[in-house]
Amino acid sequence: MRTINVLNIQRISAADCARIEAVDPAVRLTDAAGWFDGEIRDTWPAVTAARYLAPTAAGSGTRAERDRLLAEAEVILGGWPFPLDLRARAPHLKWFHQRPAGASNLLRSDLWGSDVIVTTSRGVGSTLAMAEYALAGILHFAKSLDRAALDRDGPFNHRAYRPLLLDGKTACVVGTGGIGRDVGRLCAAIGMRVVGTRRNPQSGEPLPTGFSEMGGSGDLDRLLPDSDFVVICCQWTPETNRLFDQTRFALMKRGSVLVNVARGEIVDEDALAEALERDHLRGVVLDVYVGEFEHLPPQRLWSDPRVLITPHVSGASDEDRHGGIDLFCENLRAHLAGRPLRNVINWERGY
């Protein structure tokens, strides 16, 4: 019987390991979660290591032992961060699955553009948690909760509170994959009109729940002037790099709110700061920013009370509803059967 060597380098539960092993008797799973922590600490920026590794994490085994694990692997299940030289050290590697959804996580690695099939958990991650975060950001500025922090030392500046009624307001969702669809559904549930864009909308395809209009990427400029809230949920690719620049901020409705749960590089931060300086935006919610894995947020934005910045936590919650292991097991069955895998990265497209 054929044996397929699956190497796990992502911290997952014992139950998830058992699910992977149960896919087929041919699966030989090696759980090396944490083994590469020392390498990650040495090769990734200090901010990344501090954010994702325990203070005392130093990895396990010798370099030779870790090299042997990689050399034997046909399939690797990884997370973030991960060893950047996997392709060079895993000569038999056919497929790498990244449990997070963002394909841009892999840009620093030698897997990007390689001959290895790489899949992500796009569309099946913690989409509902991220959508709830986006809605919370909308509510934060719509109900002037940002003023409460400014008034903490008193007295209250009652006239500075300018609450908005969300019923009937328009939310524009940029990128309507799994996250964006959940954002639209939640916004519609509280009475908002929801419009969205996606890279290639299919003619005749039914609108996602809650959406009143779906356009292509070329429709964004038409939708922005009428949108009270704009939520960025798209992948970071060459097409979306600095998608929100000086021109697009000028197109946004005066007094609107921007929420970004995607990647910081989709927003031109200088153009954002300029839009805030001319008082064009009511508020900004950023769970991401440019260079977030290398340094703290730019002071120009972080010091502005109209900007709420969090450390990439929109997908966190008290319940694990991440579907990455489900997708991995589904794809593992397909890999064994020689069928196409779901969510394979198209290197040219960027996700």
Order of alpha helices (4+ residues) and beta strands (2+ residues): beta-alpha-beta-alpha-alpha-alpha-beta-alpha-beta-beta-alpha-alpha-beta-alpha-beta-beta-alpha-beta-alpha-beta-alpha-beta-alpha-beta-alpha
